[in-house]
Amino acid sequence: MSHYIATFHTHLAALKSHRSLKAAGNTARMAPVPRKISSSCGTCVFYEAAEPCYDLLDEDTEAVYEQREDAAILLREYE
């Protein structure tokens, strides 16, 4: 399992994504965005999954990062 961070343009998108990830059986929690990453709404979802689960994230997702030790590696950035 890998650890991911998803950032969002809106709080509602973060909430919807959190619910979708949990419903699919993934461990997920909402939290403030870490300082090393910027975000429009300031809320992110930390989640653990076998893959990034892009299809479970809301359309207002800003970016998805893979968390590795003290670094966040950008996997996908949305417009």
Helices and strands as residue ranges (DSSP letters): E 2-8, H 11-23, E 27-32, E 43-49, G 54-56, E 61-68, E 71-77
